[in-house]
């Protein structure tokens, strides 16, 4: 198979024009790996009609949601990845409010915070629990 357009036109089709967007990376051995992203081909059928096929690949946000079915939420501050509107949030600490993806979020009592605010907030909550436990005998 020469191209992925052969799936639509059949082998041996005569393309009038083909355009393909590809992503080229190197594999572990240093050999180039070509990954087709989008493409378009215009071909002439045996009957003389013009066929046009556009191929686009499924795209996903960093959270795993499909771009086609989800709205963009925002870019995470620590890792710079893009998340959908459902999984994108901000740090719950009012003085911080950094945009966060799921991967960079730390959960503390059902609240999403960034890694920078996690330890100070965890210590503050631990101190509050300890203070409540120590004062419980005196407050009834």
C-alpha positions as CSV (number, residue, x, y, z in Angstrom):
1,X,0.0,0.0,0.0
2,X,1.6,3.3,-1.1
3,X,-0.6,5.7,1.0
4,X,-3.6,5.6,3.2
5,X,-5.7,7.1,0.4
6,X,-5.5,3.6,-1.2
7,X,-8.1,2.5,1.4
8,X,-10.6,4.9,-0.2
9,X,-9.7,4.9,-3.9
10,X,-8.4,1.4,-4.2
11,X,-4.9,0.4,-5.2
12,X,-3.6,1.9,-8.4
13,X,-5.7,5.1,-8.3
14,X,-4.6,8.0,-10.3
15,X,-4.3,11.0,-8.0
16,X,-4.7,14.5,-9.5
17,X,-3.5,16.1,-6.2
18,X,-2.5,14.7,-2.8
19,X,-1.6,16.7,0.2
20,X,-0.6,15.1,3.5
21,X,0.5,16.6,6.9
22,X,2.8,14.3,8.8
23,X,4.7,14.3,12.1
24,X,8.2,13.0,11.9
25,X,10.0,11.7,15.0
26,X,12.9,9.4,15.7
27,X,12.3,6.0,17.2
28,X,14.6,4.4,19.9
29,X,17.2,3.4,17.3
30,X,17.4,6.8,15.7
31,X,15.4,5.9,12.5
32,X,12.8,8.4,11.4
33,X,9.1,7.5,12.1
34,X,6.5,9.1,9.9
35,X,3.0,9.5,11.5
36,X,0.3,10.9,9.2
37,X,-1.9,13.6,10.7
38,X,-4.2,15.0,8.1
39,X,-4.4,14.6,4.4
40,X,-6.5,15.3,1.3
41,X,-6.5,13.6,-2.1
42,X,-8.3,14.4,-5.3
43,X,-8.5,11.6,-7.8
44,X,-10.2,10.8,-11.1
45,X,-12.4,7.8,-11.2
46,X,-12.6,5.3,-14.1
47,X,-16.0,6.9,-15.0
48,X,-14.4,10.3,-15.2
49,X,-15.8,11.8,-12.0
50,X,-13.7,13.7,-9.5
51,X,-13.4,12.1,-6.0
52,X,-12.1,14.1,-3.1
53,X,-11.3,12.5,0.3
54,X,-10.1,14.4,3.4
55,X,-8.6,12.3,6.1
56,X,-8.2,13.7,9.6
57,X,-6.9,11.8,12.6
58,X,-8.7,11.8,16.0
59,X,-7.1,14.4,18.3
60,X,-7.2,14.3,22.0
61,X,-6.5,16.8,24.8
62,X,-3.9,15.9,27.5
63,X,-6.8,14.6,29.7
64,X,-7.8,12.0,27.1
65,X,-11.0,13.7,25.9
66,X,-11.5,13.9,22.2
67,X,-11.1,17.3,20.6
68,X,-14.1,16.8,18.4
69,X,-16.6,16.2,21.3
70,X,-15.1,18.5,24.0
71,X,-14.5,22.2,24.4
72,X,-11.1,23.6,25.2
73,X,-10.6,24.4,28.9
74,X,-7.2,25.9,29.1
75,X,-3.5,25.4,29.4
76,X,-2.0,24.0,32.6
77,X,0.6,26.4,34.1
78,X,3.1,23.8,35.4
79,X,3.2,21.4,32.4
80,X,1.8,23.6,29.5
81,X,-0.6,20.9,28.4
82,X,-4.1,21.7,27.1
83,X,-7.1,20.1,28.8
84,X,-10.8,20.1,28.1
85,X,-13.3,22.3,29.9
86,X,-14.4,19.5,32.2
87,X,-11.0,18.5,33.4
88,X,-9.3,21.9,33.5
89,X,-9.5,23.9,36.7
90,X,-7.6,26.4,38.8
91,X,-5.8,25.9,42.1
92,X,-8.3,26.3,45.0
93,X,-6.0,28.5,47.0
94,X,-7.3,32.1,46.3
95,X,-3.9,33.7,46.4
96,X,-2.6,31.2,43.7
97,X,-5.3,30.3,41.2
98,X,-2.9,28.7,38.8
99,X,-4.5,26.8,35.9
100,X,-4.2,23.1,36.3
101,X,-4.7,19.9,34.4
102,X,-5.6,16.6,36.0
103,X,-2.0,15.4,36.0
104,X,-0.6,18.4,37.8
105,X,-3.5,18.6,40.3
106,X,-3.0,17.4,43.9
107,X,-6.2,16.5,45.8
108,X,-6.6,17.5,49.4
109,X,-10.0,16.7,51.0
110,X,-11.7,16.8,47.6
111,X,-10.1,20.1,46.6
112,X,-7.7,20.4,43.7
113,X,-4.5,22.4,44.4
114,X,-1.2,22.8,42.7
115,X,1.9,21.1,43.9
116,X,3.3,24.4,45.2
117,X,0.3,25.0,47.5
118,X,-0.2,21.4,48.5
119,X,2.3,21.0,51.4
120,X,1.5,24.4,53.1
121,X,-2.2,23.7,52.9
122,X,-1.8,20.1,54.1
123,X,0.2,21.3,57.1
124,X,-2.4,24.0,57.8
125,X,-5.2,21.5,57.8
126,X,-3.2,19.1,60.0
127,X,-2.6,21.9,62.5
128,X,-6.3,22.8,62.5
129,X,-7.3,19.2,63.2
130,X,-4.7,18.9,66.0
131,X,-5.9,22.1,67.6
132,X,-9.5,21.0,67.5
133,X,-8.6,17.6,69.0
134,X,-6.6,19.3,71.8
135,X,-9.4,21.8,72.6
136,X,-12.3,19.4,72.4
137,X,-12.2,18.5,76.2
138,X,-12.5,22.1,77.1
139,X,-15.2,23.1,74.6
140,X,-17.6,20.4,75.5
